[in-house]
Amino acid sequence: MPYLGTCAGFQHALLEYAESCWRLNAPAHAETDPDAPEPLIAPLSCPLVEVTARLHFVAGTQLARAYGTESADEAYHCSFGLSPLYEDRLQDGPLRVAARDEAGSVRAVELCGHPFFVATLFQPERAALRGQVPPVIRSFVSAAAKH
């Protein structure tokens, strides 16, 4: 089944994956468990509330193919993201980094080998406020129609 999770959808996809595939026992989200010693989802060093920022897509990913470019500017409304403590886990398994921001922080992941499983911290749907349909939304709808 095609999946596109944005902002909280990114966060909760990571939580579910961490518990199911990385076998982390009850991975924490700092927003709902602020006292967790090493939350999987942690406060961003700079909250991305009403921010548009540059992304760099990883070559060969579904996101890179959808956008047809190496980078794009996307909008955010988020204060929590993947803790850097867990980033290295995205190098060897099927869940991989699909985009990073200018500082190198993970801003999107996707599941390799899946017809369409993309989770983004940015919110491409916010482009609708400007009358635009983002490439990742087109790709998701196309994958859903095929499913």
N, CA, C and O atoms as a GROMACS GRO file, in nm:
protein
  588
    1MET      N    1   0.085  -0.117   0.000
    1MET     CA    2   0.000   0.000   0.000
    1MET      C    3   0.090   0.124   0.000
    1MET      O    4   0.180   0.134   0.084
    2PRO      N    5   0.069   0.217  -0.091
    2PRO     CA    6   0.149   0.341  -0.093
    2PRO      C    7   0.130   0.421   0.036
    2PRO      O    8   0.021   0.426   0.093
    3TYR      N    9   0.237   0.483   0.079
    3TYR     CA   10   0.234   0.564   0.201
    3TYR      C   11   0.310   0.693   0.177
    3TYR      O   12   0.422   0.692   0.125
    4LEU      N   13   0.250   0.804   0.216
    4LEU     CA   14   0.317   0.932   0.221
    4LEU      C   15   0.283   0.994   0.355
    4LEU      O   16   0.168   1.029   0.381
    5GLY      N   17   0.383   1.008   0.439
    5GLY     CA   18   0.365   1.070   0.570
    5GLY      C   19   0.444   1.199   0.575
    5GLY      O   20   0.563   1.202   0.540
    6THR      N   21   0.380   1.305   0.619
    6THR     CA   22   0.449   1.434   0.628
    6THR      C   23   0.442   1.484   0.772
    6THR      O   24   0.343   1.459   0.842
    7CYS      N   25   0.544   1.553   0.816
    7CYS     CA   26   0.557   1.609   0.950
    7CYS      C   27   0.532   1.499   1.055
    7CYS      O   28   0.620   1.416   1.076
    8ALA      N   29   0.418   1.497   1.120
    8ALA     CA   30   0.389   1.392   1.219
    8ALA      C   31   0.388   1.255   1.153
    8ALA      O   32   0.421   1.156   1.219
    9GLY      N   33   0.351   1.246   1.026
    9GLY     CA   34   0.354   1.120   0.954
    9GLY      C   35   0.497   1.068   0.939
    9GLY      O   36   0.520   0.947   0.942
   10PHE      N   37   0.593   1.158   0.923
   10PHE     CA   38   0.735   1.125   0.922
   10PHE      C   39   0.776   1.072   1.059
   10PHE      O   40   0.840   0.968   1.071
   11GLN      N   41   0.738   1.146   1.162
   11GLN     CA   42   0.775   1.109   1.298
   11GLN      C   43   0.719   0.972   1.336
   11GLN      O   44   0.791   0.888   1.390
   12HIS      N   45   0.592   0.951   1.309
   12HIS     CA   46   0.528   0.826   1.350
   12HIS      C   47   0.569   0.707   1.262
   12HIS      O   48   0.569   0.593   1.310
   13ALA      N   49   0.604   0.732   1.137
   13ALA     CA   50   0.660   0.624   1.054
   13ALA      C   51   0.793   0.578   1.114
   13ALA      O   52   0.820   0.458   1.120
   14LEU      N   53   0.874   0.672   1.157
   14LEU     CA   54   1.002   0.637   1.220
   14LEU      C   55   0.980   0.563   1.352
   14LEU      O   56   1.049   0.466   1.380
   15LEU      N   57   0.885   0.608   1.431
   15LEU     CA   58   0.856   0.540   1.558
   15LEU      C   59   0.812   0.395   1.533
   15LEU      O   60   0.861   0.303   1.599
   16GLU      N   61   0.722   0.377   1.439
   16GLU     CA   62   0.673   0.243   1.408
   16GLU      C   63   0.785   0.155   1.354
   16GLU      O   64   0.798   0.039   1.394
   17TYR      N   65   0.864   0.208   1.263
   17TYR     CA   66   0.974   0.133   1.205
   17TYR      C   67   1.077   0.096   1.312
   17TYR      O   68   1.126  -0.017   1.315
   18ALA      N   69   1.108   0.190   1.399
   18ALA     CA   70   1.206   0.166   1.505
   18ALA      C   71   1.162   0.054   1.598
   18ALA      O   72   1.242  -0.028   1.640
   19GLU      N   73   1.035   0.052   1.628
   19GLU     CA   74   0.983  -0.051   1.717
   19GLU      C   75   0.973  -0.187   1.644
   19GLU      O   76   1.013  -0.290   1.699
   20SER      N   77   0.922  -0.186   1.523
   20SER     CA   78   0.897  -0.311   1.450
   20SER      C   79   1.023  -0.371   1.388
   20SER      O   80   1.042  -0.492   1.390
   21CYS      N   81   1.108  -0.287   1.333
   21CYS     CA   82   1.222  -0.339   1.256
   21CYS      C   83   1.356  -0.325   1.328
   21CYS      O   84   1.441  -0.414   1.319
   22TRP      N   85   1.375  -0.216   1.400
   22TRP     CA   86   1.498  -0.200   1.477
   22TRP      C   87   1.486  -0.265   1.615
   22TRP      O   88   1.584  -0.277   1.687
   23ARG      N   89   1.364  -0.307   1.650
   23ARG     CA   90   1.334  -0.373   1.777
   23ARG      C   91   1.365  -0.285   1.898
   23ARG      O   92   1.404  -0.335   2.004
   24LEU      N   93   1.348  -0.154   1.882
   24LEU     CA   94   1.360  -0.064   1.997
   24LEU      C   95   1.235  -0.082   2.082
   24LEU      O   96   1.123  -0.084   2.029
   25ASN      N   97   1.252  -0.093   2.210
   25ASN     CA   98   1.140  -0.110   2.300
   25ASN      C   99   1.078   0.025   2.330
   25ASN      O  100   1.137   0.107   2.400
   26ALA      N  101   0.959   0.049   2.277
   26ALA     CA  102   0.884   0.173   2.299
   26ALA      C  103   0.969   0.298   2.271
   26ALA      O  104   0.998   0.374   2.363
   27PRO      N  105   1.009   0.319   2.144
   27PRO     CA  106   1.086   0.440   2.112
   27PRO      C  107   1.006   0.565   2.150
   27PRO      O  108   0.884   0.570   2.132
   28ALA      N  109   1.076   0.664   2.201
   28ALA     CA  110   1.009   0.781   2.257
   28ALA      C  111   1.001   0.898   2.160
   28ALA      O  112   1.086   0.915   2.072
   29HIS      N  113   0.897   0.976   2.178
   29HIS     CA  114   0.876   1.103   2.109
   29HIS      C  115   0.882   1.211   2.216
   29HIS      O  116   0.802   1.211   2.309
   30ALA      N  117   0.977   1.301   2.204
   30ALA     CA  118   1.001   1.401   2.308
   30ALA      C  119   0.883   1.495   2.331
   30ALA      O  120   0.873   1.556   2.438
   31GLU      N  121   0.795   1.508   2.234
   31GLU     CA  122   0.679   1.594   2.254
   31GLU      C  123   0.582   1.532   2.354
   31GLU      O  124   0.522   1.603   2.435
   32THR      N  125   0.567   1.400   2.350
   32THR     CA  126   0.474   1.333   2.441
   32THR      C  127   0.545   1.272   2.561
   32THR      O  128   0.481   1.236   2.660
   33ASP      N  129   0.677   1.260   2.553
   33ASP     CA  130   0.757   1.207   2.664
   33ASP      C  131   0.882   1.293   2.680
   33ASP      O  132   0.992   1.249   2.647
   34PRO      N  133   0.865   1.416   2.731
   34PRO     CA  134   0.978   1.509   2.738
   34PRO      C  135   1.092   1.465   2.830
   34PRO      O  136   1.202   1.519   2.822
   35ASP      N  137   1.067   1.368   2.918
   35ASP     CA  138   1.170   1.321   3.008
   35ASP      C  139   1.244   1.197   2.957
   35ASP      O  140   1.330   1.144   3.026
   36ALA      N  141   1.211   1.152   2.837
   36ALA     CA  142   1.278   1.034   2.780
   36ALA      C  143   1.428   1.064   2.766
   36ALA      O  144   1.464   1.170   2.716
   37PRO      N  145   1.514   0.972   2.810
   37PRO     CA  146   1.657   0.999   2.807
   37PRO      C  147   1.716   1.008   2.666
   37PRO      O  148   1.804   1.090   2.642
   38GLU      N  149   1.670   0.925   2.573
   38GLU     CA  150   1.720   0.927   2.436
   38GLU      C  151   1.605   0.909   2.338
   38GLU      O  152   1.592   0.804   2.277
   39PRO      N  153   1.520   1.010   2.324
   39PRO     CA  154   1.404   0.995   2.236
   39PRO      C  155   1.446   0.979   2.090
   39PRO      O  156   1.542   1.041   2.044
   40LEU      N  157   1.373   0.896   2.019
   40LEU     CA  158   1.394   0.879   1.875
   40LEU      C  159   1.356   1.009   1.804
   40LEU      O  160   1.427   1.055   1.714
   41ILE      N  161   1.244   1.067   1.844
   41ILE     CA  162   1.198   1.194   1.789
   41ILE      C  163   1.226   1.300   1.894
   41ILE      O  164   1.168   1.300   2.003
   42ALA      N  165   1.315   1.391   1.858
   42ALA     CA  166   1.366   1.491   1.953
   42ALA      C  167   1.336   1.632   1.904
   42ALA      O  168   1.307   1.652   1.786
   43PRO      N  169   1.342   1.730   1.995
   43PRO     CA  170   1.323   1.869   1.951
   43PRO      C  171   1.431   1.909   1.850
   43PRO      O  172   1.548   1.874   1.866
   44LEU      N  173   1.390   1.980   1.748
   44LEU     CA  174   1.486   2.031   1.650
   44LEU      C  175   1.567   2.144   1.715
   44LEU      O  176   1.513   2.219   1.796
   45SER      N  177   1.693   2.156   1.679
   45SER     CA  178   1.775   2.263   1.736
   45SER      C  179   1.719   2.399   1.696
   45SER      O  180   1.729   2.495   1.772
   46CYS      N  181   1.662   2.407   1.577
   46CYS     CA  182   1.593   2.528   1.531
   46CYS      C  183   1.457   2.484   1.480
   46CYS      O  184   1.448   2.424   1.373
   47PRO      N  185   1.349   2.512   1.554
   47PRO     CA  186   1.216   2.472   1.506
   47PRO      C  187   1.188   2.526   1.366
   47PRO      O  188   1.227   2.637   1.332
   48LEU      N  189   1.121   2.445   1.288
   48LEU     CA  190   1.089   2.479   1.150
   48LEU      C  191   0.942   2.516   1.138
   48LEU      O  192   0.866   2.451   1.066
   49VAL      N  193   0.902   2.619   1.210
   49VAL     CA  194   0.763   2.663   1.210
   49VAL      C  195   0.749   2.778   1.112
   49VAL      O  196   0.813   2.883   1.125
   50GLU      N  197   0.662   2.755   1.011
   50GLU     CA  198   0.640   2.854   0.904
   50GLU      C  199   0.773   2.891   0.836
   50GLU      O  200   0.801   3.008   0.812
   51VAL      N  201   0.852   2.788   0.807
   51VAL     CA  202   0.983   2.806   0.743
   51VAL      C  203   0.982   2.735   0.609
   51VAL      O  204   0.926   2.626   0.596
   52THR      N  205   1.043   2.797   0.510
   52THR     CA  206   1.072   2.731   0.383
   52THR      C  207   1.222   2.717   0.375
   52THR      O  208   1.296   2.813   0.399
   53ALA      N  209   1.269   2.597   0.342
   53ALA     CA  210   1.413   2.572   0.342
   53ALA      C  211   1.451   2.478   0.228
   53ALA      O  212   1.368   2.404   0.176
   54ARG      N  213   1.577   2.484   0.192
   54ARG     CA  214   1.631   2.403   0.083
   54ARG      C  215   1.656   2.260   0.129
   54ARG      O  216   1.708   2.236   0.238
   55LEU      N  217   1.616   2.165   0.044
   55LEU     CA  218   1.640   2.021   0.064
   55LEU      C  219   1.734   1.972  -0.044
   55LEU      O  220   1.735   2.024  -0.155
   56HIS      N  221   1.811   1.870  -0.010
   56HIS     CA  222   1.897   1.804  -0.108
   56HIS      C  223   1.856   1.657  -0.111
   56HIS      O  224   1.863   1.587  -0.009
   57PHE      N  225   1.812   1.610  -0.228
   57PHE     CA  226   1.764   1.474  -0.243
   57PHE      C  227   1.881   1.379  -0.265
   57PHE      O  228   1.979   1.414  -0.331
   58VAL      N  229   1.869   1.259  -0.211
   58VAL     CA  230   1.968   1.155  -0.233
   58VAL      C  231   1.943   1.097  -0.372
   58VAL      O  232   1.831   1.058  -0.405
   59ALA      N  233   2.048   1.092  -0.451
   59ALA     CA  234   2.037   1.041  -0.589
   59ALA      C  235   1.978   0.900  -0.590
   59ALA      O  236   2.013   0.816  -0.507
   60GLY      N  237   1.890   0.876  -0.686
   60GLY     CA  238   1.830   0.745  -0.704
   60GLY      C  239   1.709   0.716  -0.619
   60GLY      O  240   1.648   0.609  -0.633
   61THR      N  241   1.672   0.808  -0.530
   61THR     CA  242   1.556   0.785  -0.444
   61THR      C  243   1.427   0.820  -0.517
   61THR      O  244   1.428   0.888  -0.619
   62GLN      N  245   1.315   0.773  -0.462
   62GLN     CA  246   1.185   0.808  -0.518
   62GLN      C  247   1.165   0.959  -0.515
   62GLN      O  248   1.108   1.015  -0.609
   63LEU      N  249   1.210   1.024  -0.410
   63LEU     CA  250   1.196   1.170  -0.402
   63LEU      C  251   1.276   1.239  -0.512
   63LEU      O  252   1.225   1.330  -0.577
   64ALA      N  253   1.399   1.196  -0.533
   64ALA     CA  254   1.481   1.257  -0.638
   64ALA      C  255   1.416   1.237  -0.775
   64ALA      O  256   1.414   1.328  -0.857
   65ARG      N  257   1.362   1.117  -0.798
   65ARG     CA  258   1.293   1.092  -0.926
   65ARG      C  259   1.167   1.177  -0.938
   65ARG      O  260   1.138   1.231  -1.044
   66ALA      N  261   1.093   1.189  -0.829
   66ALA     CA  262   0.968   1.267  -0.832
   66ALA      C  263   0.997   1.413  -0.867
   66ALA      O  264   0.927   1.472  -0.949
   67TYR      N  265   1.098   1.470  -0.804
   67TYR     CA  266   1.128   1.611  -0.825
   67TYR      C  267   1.209   1.635  -0.951
   67TYR      O  268   1.204   1.744  -1.009
   68GLY      N  269   1.285   1.534  -0.995
   68GLY     CA  270   1.365   1.549  -1.117
   68GLY      C  271   1.476   1.651  -1.103
   68GLY      O  272   1.521   1.709  -1.201
   69THR      N  273   1.520   1.672  -0.980
   69THR     CA  274   1.625   1.769  -0.954
   69THR      C  275   1.701   1.728  -0.829
   69THR      O  276   1.656   1.640  -0.754
   70GLU      N  277   1.814   1.788  -0.806
   70GLU     CA  278   1.896   1.755  -0.688
   70GLU      C  279   1.847   1.820  -0.560
   70GLU      O  280   1.874   1.772  -0.451
   71SER      N  281   1.775   1.932  -0.574
   71SER     CA  282   1.730   2.004  -0.455
   71SER      C  283   1.601   2.080  -0.485
   71SER      O  284   1.564   2.101  -0.600
   72ALA      N  285   1.535   2.120  -0.377
   72ALA     CA  286   1.412   2.198  -0.389
   72ALA      C  287   1.389   2.272  -0.257
   72ALA      O  288   1.446   2.236  -0.154
   73ASP      N  289   1.308   2.374  -0.263
   73ASP     CA  290   1.267   2.446  -0.143
   73ASP      C  291   1.130   2.396  -0.102
   73ASP      O  292   1.038   2.391  -0.184
   74GLU      N  293   1.116   2.358   0.025
   74GLU     CA  294   0.989   2.308   0.076
   74GLU      C  295   0.956   2.373   0.209
   74GLU      O  296   1.043   2.423   0.279
   75ALA      N  297   0.826   2.371   0.243
   75ALA     CA  298   0.775   2.438   0.363
   75ALA      C  299   0.761   2.340   0.480
   75ALA      O  300   0.736   2.221   0.462
   76TYR      N  301   0.779   2.394   0.598
   76TYR     CA  302   0.770   2.317   0.723
   76TYR      C  303   0.678   2.388   0.821
   76TYR      O  304   0.654   2.509   0.812
   77HIS      N  305   0.628   2.311   0.914
   77HIS     CA  306   0.561   2.362   1.034
   77HIS      C  307   0.581   2.256   1.141
   77HIS      O  308   0.488   2.185   1.179
   78CYS      N  309   0.706   2.246   1.190
   78CYS     CA  310   0.742   2.135   1.274
   78CYS      C  311   0.850   2.174   1.375
   78CYS      O  312   0.935   2.259   1.346
   79SER      N  313   0.845   2.114   1.492
   79SER     CA  314   0.944   2.141   1.596
   79SER      C  315   1.020   2.016   1.640
   79SER      O  316   1.108   2.025   1.725
   80PHE      N  317   0.987   1.898   1.584
   80PHE     CA  318   1.050   1.773   1.625
   80PHE      C  319   1.092   1.694   1.502
   80PHE      O  320   1.025   1.695   1.399
   81GLY      N  321   1.206   1.625   1.514
   81GLY     CA  322   1.255   1.542   1.405
   81GLY      C  323   1.337   1.427   1.458
   81GLY      O  324   1.346   1.406   1.579
   82LEU      N  325   1.398   1.351   1.368
   82LEU     CA  326   1.479   1.237   1.405
   82LEU      C  327   1.600   1.282   1.485
   82LEU      O  328   1.674   1.372   1.444
   83SER      N  329   1.621   1.219   1.599
   83SER     CA  330   1.739   1.247   1.680
   83SER      C  331   1.864   1.202   1.605
   83SER      O  332   1.865   1.093   1.548
   84PRO      N  333   1.969   1.284   1.606
   84PRO     CA  334   2.094   1.243   1.541
   84PRO      C  335   2.152   1.113   1.600
   84PRO      O  336   2.233   1.047   1.535
   85LEU      N  337   2.112   1.078   1.722
   85LEU     CA  338   2.160   0.954   1.785
   85LEU      C  339   2.121   0.829   1.706
   85LEU      O  340   2.184   0.724   1.720
   86TYR      N  341   2.018   0.840   1.622
   86TYR     CA  342   1.966   0.723   1.550
   86TYR      C  343   1.993   0.727   1.400
   86TYR      O  344   1.959   0.633   1.328
   87GLU      N  345   2.054   0.834   1.352
   87GLU     CA  346   2.076   0.850   1.209
   87GLU      C  347   2.154   0.737   1.144
   87GLU      O  348   2.124   0.698   1.031
   88ASP      N  349   2.252   0.684   1.214
   88ASP     CA  350   2.336   0.580   1.155
   88ASP      C  351   2.256   0.454   1.122
   88ASP      O  352   2.300   0.375   1.038
   89ARG      N  353   2.143   0.434   1.185
   89ARG     CA  354   2.060   0.316   1.157
   89ARG      C  355   1.997   0.323   1.018
   89ARG      O  356   1.948   0.223   0.966
   90LEU      N  357   1.999   0.441   0.957
   90LEU     CA  358   1.938   0.459   0.825
   90LEU      C  359   2.036   0.431   0.711
   90LEU      O  360   2.005   0.458   0.594
   91GLN      N  361   2.153   0.378   0.744
   91GLN     CA  362   2.253   0.354   0.640
   91GLN      C  363   2.252   0.211   0.587
   91GLN      O  364   2.289   0.188   0.472
   92ASP      N  365   2.212   0.115   0.669
   92ASP     CA  366   2.227  -0.024   0.629
   92ASP      C  367   2.097  -0.100   0.600
   92ASP      O  368   2.101  -0.203   0.533
   93GLY      N  369   1.986  -0.052   0.647
   93GLY     CA  370   1.861  -0.125   0.629
   93GLY      C  371   1.781  -0.073   0.512
   93GLY      O  372   1.827   0.015   0.439
   94PRO      N  373   1.662  -0.126   0.495
   94PRO     CA  374   1.578  -0.080   0.384
   94PRO      C  375   1.520   0.060   0.402
   94PRO      O  376   1.487   0.126   0.303
   95LEU      N  377   1.507   0.108   0.526
   95LEU     CA  378   1.463   0.246   0.546
   95LEU      C  379   1.586   0.334   0.536
   95LEU      O  380   1.679   0.322   0.616
   96ARG      N  381   1.585   0.423   0.438
   96ARG     CA  382   1.704   0.504   0.408
   96ARG      C  383   1.671   0.653   0.400
   96ARG      O  384   1.555   0.691   0.381
   97VAL      N  385   1.772   0.734   0.416
   97VAL     CA  386   1.759   0.879   0.401
   97VAL      C  387   1.729   0.909   0.254
   97VAL      O  388   1.795   0.857   0.164
   98ALA      N  389   1.630   0.994   0.231
   98ALA     CA  390   1.594   1.035   0.095
   98ALA      C  391   1.623   1.183   0.072
   98ALA      O  392   1.639   1.225  -0.043
   99ALA      N  393   1.631   1.262   0.180
   99ALA     CA  394   1.663   1.405   0.166
   99ALA      C  395   1.722   1.458   0.296
   99ALA      O  396   1.689   1.412   0.406
  100ARG      N  397   1.808   1.555   0.280
  100ARG     CA  398   1.870   1.625   0.394
  100ARG      C  399   1.856   1.775   0.372
  100ARG      O  400   1.837   1.822   0.260
  101ASP      N  401   1.866   1.849   0.482
  101ASP     CA  402   1.863   1.994   0.471
  101ASP      C  403   2.004   2.047   0.447
  101ASP      O  404   2.098   1.969   0.432
  102GLU      N  405   2.018   2.177   0.444
  102GLU     CA  406   2.148   2.241   0.418
  102GLU      C  407   2.253   2.203   0.522
  102GLU      O  408   2.372   2.197   0.491
  103ALA      N  409   2.210   2.176   0.646
  103ALA     CA  410   2.303   2.140   0.754
  103ALA      C  411   2.332   1.990   0.756
  103ALA      O  412   2.415   1.945   0.835
  104GLY      N  413   2.264   1.913   0.671
  104GLY     CA  414   2.285   1.769   0.666
  104GLY      C  415   2.190   1.687   0.750
  104GLY      O  416   2.205   1.565   0.758
  105SER      N  417   2.092   1.752   0.813
  105SER     CA  418   1.995   1.679   0.895
  105SER      C  419   1.895   1.605   0.807
  105SER      O  420   1.858   1.652   0.699
  106VAL      N  421   1.850   1.489   0.855
  106VAL     CA  422   1.754   1.407   0.780
  106VAL      C  423   1.620   1.478   0.775
  106VAL      O  424   1.566   1.520   0.878
  107ARG      N  425   1.566   1.493   0.655
  107ARG     CA  426   1.436   1.557   0.637
  107ARG      C  427   1.337   1.470   0.562
  107ARG      O  428   1.220   1.506   0.548
  108ALA      N  429   1.385   1.355   0.512
  108ALA     CA  430   1.294   1.259   0.447
  108ALA      C  431   1.360   1.122   0.445
  108ALA      O  432   1.482   1.109   0.437
  109VAL      N  433   1.275   1.020   0.454
  109VAL     CA  434   1.320   0.881   0.445
  109VAL      C  435   1.227   0.808   0.349
  109VAL      O  436   1.116   0.852   0.323
  110GLU      N  437   1.275   0.696   0.297
  110GLU     CA  438   1.190   0.611   0.216
  110GLU      C  439   1.232   0.466   0.233
  110GLU      O  440   1.346   0.437   0.272
  111LEU      N  441   1.140   0.378   0.204
  111LEU     CA  442   1.161   0.235   0.221
  111LEU      C  443   1.202   0.176   0.086
  111LEU      O  444   1.121   0.169  -0.007
  112CYS      N  445   1.326   0.134   0.076
  112CYS     CA  446   1.378   0.077  -0.048
  112CYS      C  447   1.304  -0.052  -0.080
  112CYS      O  448   1.275  -0.132   0.008
  113GLY      N  449   1.273  -0.071  -0.207
  113GLY     CA  450   1.204  -0.191  -0.251
  113GLY      C  451   1.054  -0.185  -0.237
  113GLY      O  452   0.984  -0.276  -0.282
  114HIS      N  453   1.002  -0.081  -0.177
  114HIS     CA  454   0.857  -0.064  -0.162
  114HIS      C  455   0.807   0.017  -0.282
  114HIS      O  456   0.876   0.108  -0.327
  115PRO      N  457   0.689  -0.015  -0.334
  115PRO     CA  458   0.638   0.063  -0.448
  115PRO      C  459   0.631   0.213  -0.421
  115PRO      O  460   0.660   0.293  -0.511
  116PHE      N  461   0.594   0.253  -0.300
  116PHE     CA  462   0.596   0.395  -0.263
  116PHE      C  463   0.576   0.407  -0.113
  116PHE      O  464   0.465   0.392  -0.062
  117PHE      N  465   0.686   0.433  -0.043
  117PHE     CA  466   0.681   0.459   0.100
  117PHE      C  467   0.778   0.573   0.126
  117PHE      O  468   0.900   0.553   0.130
  118VAL      N  469   0.723   0.693   0.142
  118VAL     CA  470   0.802   0.814   0.161
  118VAL      C  471   0.748   0.887   0.282
  118VAL      O  472   0.627   0.906   0.297
  119ALA      N  473   0.839   0.929   0.369
  119ALA     CA  474   0.801   1.009   0.486
  119ALA      C  475   0.890   1.132   0.489
  119ALA      O  476   1.013   1.122   0.482
  120THR      N  477   0.828   1.248   0.501
  120THR     CA  478   0.901   1.375   0.496
  120THR      C  479   0.870   1.459   0.619
  120THR      O  480   0.755   1.466   0.664
  121LEU      N  481   0.973   1.523   0.672
  121LEU     CA  482   0.949   1.618   0.780
  121LEU      C  483   0.888   1.746   0.722
  121LEU      O  484   0.808   1.813   0.787
  122PHE      N  485   0.926   1.778   0.600
  122PHE     CA  486   0.864   1.893   0.533
  122PHE      C  487   0.722   1.856   0.493
  122PHE      O  488   0.686   1.738   0.491
  123GLN      N  489   0.643   1.956   0.461
  123GLN     CA  490   0.502   1.936   0.428
  123GLN      C  491   0.473   1.984   0.286
  123GLN      O  492   0.435   2.099   0.265
  124PRO      N  493   0.491   1.895   0.188
  124PRO     CA  494   0.468   1.936   0.050
  124PRO      C  495   0.325   1.982   0.024
  124PRO      O  496   0.300   2.062  -0.066
  125GLU      N  497   0.230   1.932   0.104
  125GLU     CA  498   0.091   1.970   0.084
  125GLU      C  499   0.067   2.120   0.107
  125GLU      O  500  -0.034   2.174   0.062
  126ARG      N  501   0.160   2.186   0.175
  126ARG     CA  502   0.146   2.330   0.199
  126ARG      C  503   0.155   2.409   0.068
  126ARG      O  504   0.112   2.525   0.064
  127ALA      N  505   0.210   2.349  -0.037
  127ALA     CA  506   0.216   2.416  -0.168
  127ALA      C  507   0.077   2.443  -0.223
  127ALA      O  508   0.058   2.533  -0.304
  128ALA      N  509  -0.021   2.365  -0.179
  128ALA     CA  510  -0.159   2.388  -0.224
  128ALA      C  511  -0.207   2.527  -0.184
  128ALA      O  512  -0.293   2.585  -0.250
  129LEU      N  513  -0.152   2.581  -0.076
  129LEU     CA  514  -0.187   2.717  -0.034
  129LEU      C  515  -0.145   2.820  -0.139
  129LEU      O  516  -0.197   2.932  -0.143
  130ARG      N  517  -0.049   2.781  -0.224
  130ARG     CA  518  -0.002   2.869  -0.333
  130ARG      C  519  -0.056   2.823  -0.468
  130ARG      O  520  -0.015   2.874  -0.572
  131GLY      N  521  -0.149   2.726  -0.466
  131GLY     CA  522  -0.208   2.677  -0.589
  131GLY      C  523  -0.118   2.581  -0.666
  131GLY      O  524  -0.136   2.564  -0.786
  132GLN      N  525  -0.021   2.519  -0.598
  132GLN     CA  526   0.072   2.427  -0.664
  132GLN      C  527   0.050   2.284  -0.617
  132GLN      O  528   0.007   2.259  -0.504
  133VAL      N  529   0.079   2.190  -0.707
  133VAL     CA  530   0.078   2.048  -0.672
  133VAL      C  531   0.223   2.002  -0.674
  133VAL      O  532   0.286   1.998  -0.780
  134PRO      N  533   0.278   1.965  -0.557
  134PRO     CA  534   0.419   1.925  -0.551
  134PRO      C  535   0.443   1.791  -0.619
  134PRO      O  536   0.354   1.706  -0.623
  135PRO      N  537   0.564   1.771  -0.673
  135PRO     CA  538   0.595   1.646  -0.742
  135PRO      C  539   0.574   1.521  -0.658
  135PRO      O  540   0.529   1.419  -0.711
  136VAL      N  541   0.605   1.524  -0.529
  136VAL     CA  542   0.590   1.405  -0.446
  136VAL      C  543   0.443   1.368  -0.430
  136VAL      O  544   0.410   1.250  -0.417
  137ILE      N  545   0.355   1.466  -0.430
  137ILE     CA  546   0.211   1.438  -0.422
  137ILE      C  547   0.165   1.370  -0.552
  137ILE      O  548   0.089   1.274  -0.548
  138ARG      N  549   0.212   1.420  -0.665
  138ARG     CA  550   0.179   1.357  -0.794
  138ARG      C  551   0.226   1.210  -0.796
  138ARG      O  552   0.154   1.122  -0.841
  139SER      N  553   0.348   1.187  -0.747
  139SER     CA  554   0.403   1.052  -0.746
  139SER      C  555   0.324   0.961  -0.653
  139SER      O  556   0.300   0.844  -0.684
  140PHE      N  557   0.282   1.014  -0.538
  140PHE     CA  558   0.203   0.936  -0.444
  140PHE      C  559   0.068   0.899  -0.505
  140PHE      O  560   0.025   0.784  -0.496
  141VAL      N  561   0.002   0.994  -0.566
  141VAL     CA  562  -0.129   0.968  -0.628
  141VAL      C  563  -0.114   0.866  -0.742
  141VAL      O  564  -0.198   0.778  -0.758
  142SER      N  565  -0.008   0.878  -0.818
  142SER     CA  566   0.017   0.781  -0.926
  142SER      C  567   0.037   0.640  -0.870
  142SER      O  568  -0.017   0.542  -0.922
  143ALA      N  569   0.116   0.630  -0.762
  143ALA     CA  570   0.139   0.499  -0.698
  143ALA      C  571   0.008   0.444  -0.641
  143ALA      O  572  -0.018   0.324  -0.651
  144ALA      N  573  -0.073   0.529  -0.581
  144ALA     CA  574  -0.200   0.485  -0.525
  144ALA      C  575  -0.294   0.436  -0.634
  144ALA      O  576  -0.365   0.337  -0.616
  145ALA      N  577  -0.295   0.506  -0.747
  145ALA     CA  578  -0.382   0.464  -0.857
  145ALA      C  579  -0.340   0.328  -0.912
  145ALA      O  580  -0.425   0.249  -0.952
  146LYS      N  581  -0.210   0.300  -0.915
  146LYS     CA  582  -0.160   0.172  -0.963
  146LYS      C  583  -0.193   0.060  -0.864
  146LYS      O  584  -0.216  -0.054  -0.902
  147HIS      N  585  -0.196   0.096  -0.736
  147HIS     CA  586  -0.223  -0.004  -0.631
  147HIS      C  587  -0.367  -0.049  -0.639
  147HIS      O  588  -0.411  -0.133  -0.560
   0.00000   0.00000   0.00000
